[in-house]
Amino acid sequence: MDFALTEEQRMLRDMAKNFAETEIAPYVEEDEEHHHWRKEIFDKMAELGFFGFSINEEFGGNGMGFLEGVLAIEEVSKVHTSWRMAFNMQDWGPALTIQKFGTAEQKKKYIPKFVSGEYVGSFAMTEPDFGSDVAGMKCRAEDRGDHYQLNGSKMFITNGTVCDQGLLYVKTDKDAGAKGITCFIMDYSLPGITRKRMLDKVGLWASDTGELAFEDVKVPKELVLGEVNKGFAICMTQLNATRLGCAAGAVGLSAACLEASIQYATERSQFGKPIGKYQMIQQQIAEMKMEHEALAALVYKAAWLKDHNLPNVMETSMAKLFSAKAVVHAANECMKLHGSYGYSNEYPCGRFLRDCKQFETLEGTSNMHTMIVANTALGYSQNRV
Ligand SMILES: Cc1cc2nc3c(=O)[nH]c(=O)nc-3n(C[C@H](O)[C@H](O)[C@H](O)COP(=O)(O)OP(=O)(O)OC[C@H]3O[C@@H](n4cnc5c(N)ncnc54)[C@H](O)[C@@H]3O)c2cc1C
């Protein structure tokens, strides 16, 4: 969508598109087949500055902003949605959160390495028994004087088995609910950590998803980000950024579904005419096109609000919530429109369908975002930056 983009933003988008088509596209099939997270692609994304859109220049970022980040994510996700995750695991997850809450030393020490790709990043809050209910988490760090002793587990963590460092949210006061959570800048080389890759998942096959177990891990105190027991607010702030990254990924996938459908509708003929000439196919295309444009507008608006430091939690949730509806519909229609060829792996429709379902769950389920939007609209909670 070109609406109101500057010349620089268009150039950035074209650069991301060119990168995705030349450096990612050739490996899509191989990496899907082997469920392979390709470090070379990650390194090239870092080289292009894809992990520093919201990061100040003094920490190695390009400081362009959220809208520019959205444009890059969109193009990468359109070619291979698994790679939309990398933006959140570096820039909008750890680096930006440390930029907001870190000490001067932490900022200097960690942010440049997430931006340059020297550290593969992650963020971990989900546990086997606690997903939406973040405040219920059980994984625990106990104060042992000169360090914290960490025990427990985390589940479904993106980059779980490949990350070097990342944000880890755990309980430091087990009885205090949301007021007992602390965020650590976790070092995954510490002794006592076991990591297992989750191979058998529905989609996102070229993204690493892991399970983490911590047994008596000695965590140095200087790894605390922000204040002890104030991690819940840090987590919500982080999620407000990473949710936008997620929704931007859906814009890319929705564009891929639409483009493939238009191409097929104009090439495939039945009853002597291209199927695109039939009204019911036209209805499918019209709905996909309209929902794609509406989704992009919601995502761009949320990004713009963030770039102008204006309240945006509700707008980000609207973008994320609508992204799931629009992209699941688009992937479904894309498969139907391709007939049996869509069901064969000769076409990417199966991958689109597998990858679209993530948007209903990751970075807050659709139910959670419905609650945020409704509560804000009803005035029960305040929209915030
Ligand atoms: C591929 C992948 C990558 C992921 N990456 C990460 C990551 O990097 N870091 C991380 O921390 N997590 C990650 N997750 C976890 C993900 O964010 C959680 O799975 C998600 O937040 C939902 O939690 P849950 O699965 O426990 O579902 P639950 O919270 O158990 O929800 C189950 C169902 O109940 C509904 N529900 C729950 N509570 C309510 C309520 N109060 N009202 C109405 N409905 C409700 C939900 O909407 C959902 O439909 C990842 C997951 C996947 C699949």
The ligand as a Gaussian input file, in Angstrom:
#p B3LYP/6-31G(d) Opt

LIG

0 1
 C        5.150000     -20.606000      17.154000
 C        4.984000     -19.938000      18.483000
 C        5.903000     -19.003000      18.902000
 C        5.763000     -18.379000      20.143000
 N        6.734000     -17.512000      20.583000
 C        6.691000     -17.050000      21.863000
 C        7.764000     -16.284000      22.405000
 O        8.749000     -15.978000      21.708000
 N        7.708000     -15.904000      23.707000
 C        6.657000     -16.222000      24.516000
 O        6.668000     -15.864000      25.678000
 N        5.606000     -16.931000      24.021000
 C        5.601000     -17.352000      22.737000
 N        4.554000     -18.111000      22.234000
 C        3.432000     -18.414000      23.112000
 C        2.172000     -17.630000      22.794000
 O        2.375000     -16.261000      22.953000
 C        1.064000     -18.155000      23.716000
 O        0.811000     -19.480000      23.303000
 C       -0.189000     -17.320000      23.670000
 O        0.023000     -16.147000      24.430000
 C       -1.415000     -18.041000      24.212000
 O       -1.169000     -18.725000      25.380000
 P       -1.635000     -20.263000      25.552000
 O       -1.185000     -21.005000      24.364000
 O       -1.218000     -20.723000      26.878000
 O       -3.224000     -20.201000      25.479000
 P       -4.263000     -19.962000      26.717000
 O       -3.917000     -18.708000      27.430000
 O       -4.303000     -21.227000      27.505000
 O       -5.595000     -19.783000      25.924000
 C       -6.355000     -20.857000      25.387000
 C       -7.646000     -20.258000      24.813000
 O       -8.410000     -19.651000      25.867000
 C       -8.669000     -18.295000      25.576000
 N       -8.658000     -17.526000      26.832000
 C       -7.721000     -17.544000      27.824000
 N       -8.083000     -16.705000      28.814000
 C       -9.264000     -16.138000      28.435000
 C      -10.133000     -15.158000      29.009000
 N       -9.872000     -14.586000      30.177000
 N      -11.269000     -14.811000      28.320000
 C      -11.536000     -15.365000      27.108000
 N      -10.748000     -16.294000      26.523000
 C       -9.623000     -16.669000      27.164000
 C       -7.559000     -17.868000      24.612000
 O       -7.970000     -16.758000      23.830000
 C       -7.373000     -19.146000      23.795000
 O       -8.338000     -19.189000      22.782000
 C        4.653000     -18.699000      20.977000
 C        3.706000     -19.634000      20.527000
 C        3.865000     -20.249000      19.304000
 C        2.827000     -21.243000      18.871000

